[in-house]
């Protein structure tokens, strides 16, 4: 194979994978997670119509101009975690029910 053919193949593969994982990460963020999961990748493939590799290759993939620069998705800012309550603060959720005791449980029924 010629060097140009290999470079074209590499460029196409990188473009496809960057787009696929970019969409996968968007599904991950929609699920309020920061780690992509298998289900995100499967959904991305299902929406793109590339559940098997041969379909994507046969359909021509993304319709881009040859030589067009591929752009990566912009970084996403995440909210900082909430600080733990201090000793003077009370937690926002408190348990209102107490655990059952022997006096509050019904008596067992024995069949003779």
N, C-alpha and C positions, 0 to 999 in steps of 0.2 A: 504494500500500500504506500501511497505517496504521503509525505509529511503533511501536506495541506489537507488531505482527506482525513487523516488522524486528528488533526487540529479541529477540523469542522465537526467530527464526531464527538470529540471531547467538549467543544463549545455547546453543542446541542444537548448533550447529556447533563452538563452543568446547569444550563438554563432550565431544563425540565425539572431537575432535582431541586433547584433553588425555588422555583415556583411552587412545586409540590409541598416542600417543607414550609414555605412561607404560608400557604393556605392551611397546612396542618397546624402551625403555631397559632393562627387566628382562631381555629376551632378550639384549641387548647385554652386560649384566653377567654373565649366565649363561655367555656365551662368553668371559669374562675380558677384555673390552674396555671402553673408555670412549667409543668413537665408534660411533654407530649406523650400521648398514649397510643396504643395500637388502634383504638377506635377512631382517634382523630385522623390518623393516616388513611384508614379504610374509608372514612367519610369523604376525605379529600379526593381520594381516587375515584370513589363512586360519583361524586359531583363532576369531576373532570372527565369521567368516562374512560378511565385508564385502569380498570380493575385487573386487566392482563396487559402485559407490556406490549404485545403485538398490536393491540387496538390503538394505543397512543402513537406508535410508530407509523401505522398505516394511515391514520387520520391526518398526519402532518404536524401534530403537536400544536404549540402556540403559533399563531399567525403573526410573525414578526418580520420586520425588514431584515435582510441579511446585513450584518455588520452593525446592527443596532445594539447599543449598550444595554446590558441587563442591570436593573437596579435592585438592590436589596431592600426589604421592607424597613421602614424607619424604626428605631428602637422604641420600645414601649415602656413608659414610666409606670411603676407599680407603687401603690400606696404603702407607706411604712407600717409595720405591725403595731397594734395597739400596745401601749405599755401595761405591764402587770400592775394591779392595784396595790397601793402601799398599805401599811398597817392602819393608817388613819382613815383610808377610804373603804367603803363597803362594796363588795362585788355587785354588779348590776342584776345578776340572777341569783336568787336565793331559793333554797328548797323550802317549801311551805308545809309539806306533809312529813309526818314522823314515821319511822319504821313500825310495822305491826308488832305487837307484843302478844304474849300468851293470853292476856285478858281480852284483847280486841279481836282475836281470831275465833272463828266459830268452832264449836266442839266437834270432834270427829264422830262419824256415824259408823257403828259396827253392826254388821248383819249377823244374826245368830242362827 
